[in-house]
């Protein structure tokens, strides 16, 4: 019998099937155990996090008043660690060539109907300029796994191209990378290319189901894929992003597995995940979500986000344009700290209107970036394009240490305000500019340190005079 060990290098030990099943039984058995649930909530209020088993008890809770406490605590912890800042980014799809047989993704190698495309470096420049002209500063690179069409050298060349495009006042200051599991040596090359976060979705933590829905290709190797984050860390990348695709398996199993993976990174490297993503399966070419019988309601989805926030209060949480405006509005309050905006999920989609049918998934939020920013402002969130920490070396354990001591707000909040001002001066509609004025004044007044407030006001004026990329 395989023994659960969060410090192990073996995926079957740190994502242990028997431990997950025992956790599910324990949580379900204690769904009405008020004394235990209250004890766990009291522990969570200390903002030091919870174990996967404690978190699942909260997810299983059937007591209405205690569920309300869970949601209220999630809101409180979200504000304590991240205040009302919401970081914005966009995905950039480089290539949809792929050799894997993932049954939930239209890029799978046997799909003969999807148009295949790989961007040249000149086409990447066109895409990036279009994204810069929207106001984006942070991208997440996406590409299928294909050693012939999408070798690592192509990814590295693309990163170099992106970082060197300067159009008007635009610049991409942080390139996150979401590509297939690879070797320590290749992760070292990505680190040397100065990527931000390395993101890799597990899709499902249930090994049996994982192997069933990854029918062929390199990704079908469960252990190699699940242990990728360890190799990335060994290659020097210390900002790592976890994610599952809710709907492929039981949401309970995925919830526990996702938190066990976070615990493993903490146990082995003393650095939890920089981000946790919570996508749900959506329609796409050749993909019908009804083929998967593990869909979950909006209400349970909201509770999952709240319980992850309570269990891992330090981590950034991401929800994409897969979700509707209505769902995203609720999730922002409960734990989400990063969202995509103005997204296209097709290769070449930011400049080419003829890409329909090649999207990786259908969008549920099709609003422009400017509309999303104005919407955030109306809800009293501060849209942020800040990338300062990554260029100041505040990553990995350094970043986590600051977050856990609630110290990152003294840096992030002023930088969020100044990057919002950049957007307002360079890209915003008149309505968004007008709506943002009162927000910025309120946020300035809320900066407790008078010297930091004074410095922020000075930087805002410098930005209005033409300076860019000013940060603490």
Secondary structure by P-SEA (a helix, b strand, c coil): cbbbbcccccccccccaaaaaaaaaaaaaaccaaaaaaaaaaaaaacccccaaaaaaaaacccaaaaaaaaaaaaaaaaaccccbbbbbbbbbcccccccccccccccccccccbbbbbcaaaaaaaaaaaaaacccbbbbbbccccccccaaaaaaaaaaaaacccccccccbbbbbcccccaaaaaaaaaacccccccccccccaaaaaaaacccccccaaaaaaaaaaaaaacccbbbbbbbcccccaaaaaaaaaaaaaaaaaaccccccbbbbbccccccccccccccccccaaaaaaaaaaaaaacccbbbbbcccccaaaaaaaaacccccccccccccccccccccccccccccccccccaaaaaaaaaaaccccccccccccccccaaaaaaaaaaccccccaaaaaaaaaaaaaaccccaaaaaaaaaaaaaaaaacccaaaaaaaaaaaaaaaaccccccc
